[in-house]
Amino acid sequence: MASPLRIDPDEFVPLPAVGRRITVRRTVRLRDVTASGRLRLDALAGYLQDVAGDDVDDAGLVGAWVLRRLVLAFGDLPTLRDEVELTTFCSGYGSRWAERRTIVTVAGRASVEAVALWVYVDSEGRSMRLRDWFFDQYREAAGDRRVTSRLRLPGRPPPDCAVRAWPLRVTDVDVLAHVNNAASWAAVEDELERRCPGRALVRAEMEYRAPVDLGDAVVLCSALRSDALECWLTCGDDVRTTAIVSVG
């Protein structure tokens, strides 16, 4: 029996009746899955990044977007060789950022619901205001829904957390010269396998507080609670990413 998706419609807004949306399809490949055949979280984050890029490219937008937050709600995650369909649309905006909803389905069944907050930045990584070029494409789908960029996850790891080094690879870095947002989920996947193998995934959230660069000495901190795994990627005293995965 398929696992039901439990989502808050105020956070995971439904597909709009009007406005811009795009749908892409892809097959889950061997490189995308865990040893059990489940789609990995870092691969899923890559899928979501790809469809977002396809959308802005198709819209003819220029400039860069940096991920601030990603929230995922899970049903039955896709598995090896599944054909997945990703439908994405703008679900809200602020002065310098926009919210993107993506619905991932397998054989017409909702498998993952995602909501991401992307910040528009210039070549120096500084946030820039959204202008008519954005609203002409996305306001109809988003309506008047305003969203905040405020962070909400615990900013510091607790003193009782587990700590280990997390070495970076050149393959983790993208054209913005920072560790790609999808690569940060690899650390979470590694901790899930070490600390709660076989547990069903219910919900996951990651916030990106500051960039991670290839030369950084990164430490992975984690804490396992009864129903959740919490992870932090830190550099010295600075927390760069925070993640919480709720497990069944």
C-alpha positions in Angstrom: 0.0 0.0 0.0 1.3 3.4 -0.9 2.4 5.7 1.9 0.1 8.8 2.1 1.6 12.2 1.8 0.8 14.4 4.8 1.3 18.1 3.9 0.2 21.4 5.2 -1.6 23.1 2.2 -0.6 26.5 3.6 3.1 25.5 3.1 2.8 23.2 0.1 0.3 25.2 -1.9 -1.6 23.3 -4.6 -1.0 23.5 -8.3 -2.5 26.8 -9.5 -5.4 26.9 -12.1 -3.6 29.5 -14.2 -0.1 30.7 -14.7 3.3 29.4 -15.8 4.3 25.8 -15.0 6.6 23.3 -16.7 6.8 19.5 -16.5 9.8 17.3 -17.2 10.3 13.6 -17.1 13.3 11.5 -16.3 14.3 7.9 -15.3 15.8 7.1 -12.0 19.3 5.6 -12.8 21.7 3.4 -10.9 23.9 6.4 -9.9 20.8 8.1 -8.2 19.9 5.4 -5.7 20.9 3.9 -2.4 21.9 0.3 -2.0 18.3 -0.5 -1.3 17.2 1.1 -4.6 15.6 4.2 -3.1 16.2 7.6 -4.8 18.9 9.4 -2.7 18.2 12.8 -1.2 21.2 14.4 -3.0 20.0 13.0 -6.3 16.4 14.2 -5.6 17.8 17.7 -4.8 19.7 17.5 -8.2 16.4 16.7 -10.0 14.7 19.7 -8.3 17.6 22.0 -9.2 17.5 20.8 -12.8 13.8 21.4 -13.3 14.2 24.9 -11.7 17.0 25.6 -14.2 14.9 24.3 -17.1 12.1 26.7 -16.1 14.2 29.9 -15.9 16.1 29.0 -19.1 12.8 28.4 -20.9 11.5 31.7 -19.6 14.6 33.5 -20.9 15.7 34.8 -17.5 19.3 35.8 -16.9 21.2 35.9 -13.6 21.9 33.5 -10.8 19.7 32.0 -8.1 21.0 30.7 -4.7 19.0 28.2 -2.7 18.1 29.4 0.8 15.8 26.6 2.0 14.3 23.3 0.7 11.5 21.4 2.4 10.5 17.9 1.3 7.5 15.8 2.2 7.7 12.1 1.2 5.2 9.5 0.2 6.8 6.4 -1.4 10.1 7.7 -2.8 11.0 6.7 -6.4 13.1 3.7 -6.9 15.5 2.4 -9.5 14.2 2.6 -13.1 11.0 4.5 -12.1 9.8 7.1 -14.6 9.3 10.3 -12.6 7.5 13.4 -13.6 8.3 16.8 -12.0 6.0 19.7 -12.3 7.2 23.1 -11.0 5.7 26.6 -10.6 6.3 29.8 -8.6 4.2 29.8 -5.5 5.2 33.1 -3.9 7.8 35.8 -3.7 9.4 38.5 -1.7 11.4 41.5 -2.6 14.6 39.6 -3.6 13.5 35.9 -3.5 10.9 33.6 -4.9 9.3 30.4 -3.7 9.2 27.4 -6.0 6.9 24.4 -5.6 7.6 21.1 -7.3 5.4 18.0 -7.4 7.2 14.7 -8.1 4.9 11.9 -9.3 5.5 8.2 -10.3 2.7 6.6 -12.4 0.4 9.5 -11.5 0.9 9.0 -7.7 2.4 11.9 -5.7 5.8 10.7 -4.4 7.5 13.9 -3.2 6.2 17.4 -2.5 8.9 20.1 -2.5 9.0 23.8 -1.7 12.2 25.8 -2.2 13.2 29.4 -1.5 15.6 30.8 -4.1 17.4 34.2 -3.7 18.3 36.2 -6.8 21.9 37.3 -6.7 24.4 39.3 -8.8 27.9 38.2 -9.9 29.3 38.9 -6.4 26.6 36.8 -4.7 24.7 39.9 -3.4 20.9 39.7 -3.4 19.1 41.8 -5.9 15.5 43.0 -6.2 13.0 41.2 -8.4 11.8 43.4 -11.3 9.1 43.3 -14.0 11.1 40.6 -15.9 10.3 38.3 -13.1 6.7 39.3 -12.4 5.8 39.2 -16.1 6.5 35.5 -16.1 5.5 34.3 -12.6 3.0 36.6 -10.9 0.0 34.9 -12.4 0.8 31.5 -10.9 2.0 33.0 -7.5 -0.9 35.5 -7.2 -0.3 37.9 -4.3 1.2 35.3 -2.0 4.2 36.8 -0.2 6.8 34.6 1.5 9.6 35.3 4.0 13.2 34.4 3.8 13.6 34.1 7.6 15.4 31.0 8.8 13.6 28.7 11.2 15.8 25.7 12.0 18.1 25.4 15.0 21.1 27.5 14.3 23.6 25.7 16.6 24.3 22.0 17.2 23.7 20.8 20.7 26.7 19.9 23.0 25.8 16.2 22.9 25.9 15.9 19.1 28.1 13.5 17.2 31.0 15.2 15.4 33.2 14.0 12.5 35.1 15.6 9.6 33.3 15.9 6.2 36.0 16.1 3.5 35.0 18.0 0.4 35.6 16.9 -3.2 36.1 18.9 -6.4 32.9 17.3 -7.7 30.9 19.0 -4.9 31.6 22.5 -6.3 29.6 24.1 -9.0 30.1 27.1 -11.3 29.4 29.6 -8.5 32.6 28.2 -6.9 30.7 27.0 -3.8 29.6 23.5 -2.8 26.4 22.8 -4.7 23.2 22.7 -2.7 22.5 19.1 -3.7 25.9 17.9 -2.5 25.0 19.0 1.1 22.3 16.3 1.1 25.0 13.6 0.6 26.1 14.3 4.2 22.5 13.8 5.4 22.2 10.5 3.5 25.4 9.3 5.0 24.2 10.0 8.5 20.8 8.4 7.8 22.6 5.2 6.9 24.9 5.3 9.9 22.4 6.4 12.6 18.9 5.2 11.5 19.2 2.7 8.7 16.0 1.4 7.2 13.8 4.1 8.8 11.0 5.5 6.5 11.5 9.2 5.6 8.6 11.4 6.4 9.8 15.0 5.9 13.1 16.8 5.4 14.2 20.4 5.5 17.6 22.1 4.9 18.6 25.7 5.3 21.6 27.2 3.6 23.0 29.8 5.9 26.3 30.6 4.2 28.3 29.1 1.3 30.8 26.3 1.7 34.0 26.5 -0.4 36.2 23.7 -1.5 39.1 24.7 0.8 36.9 24.8 3.9 37.5 22.4 6.8 34.0 21.1 7.2 32.7 19.3 10.3 29.5 17.3 10.2 27.5 17.4 13.5 24.4 15.2 14.0 21.9 14.4 16.7 19.4 11.5 16.6 16.1 12.0 18.3 13.3 9.5 18.6 11.6 10.7 15.4 14.2 12.9 13.7 17.8 13.2 12.6 19.3 16.7 12.9 22.5 17.6 10.9 24.7 20.6 10.7 27.7 21.4 8.4 30.0 23.7 10.2 33.3 25.5 9.5 35.0 26.5 12.7 32.3 28.3 14.7 30.1 29.0 11.7 27.1 26.9 10.8 26.8 26.7 7.0 23.8 24.4 6.7 21.2 22.9 9.0 18.9 20.0 8.2 16.2 18.0 10.0 14.9 14.7 8.6 11.7 13.3 10.3 11.7 9.5 10.2 9.0 6.9 10.8 
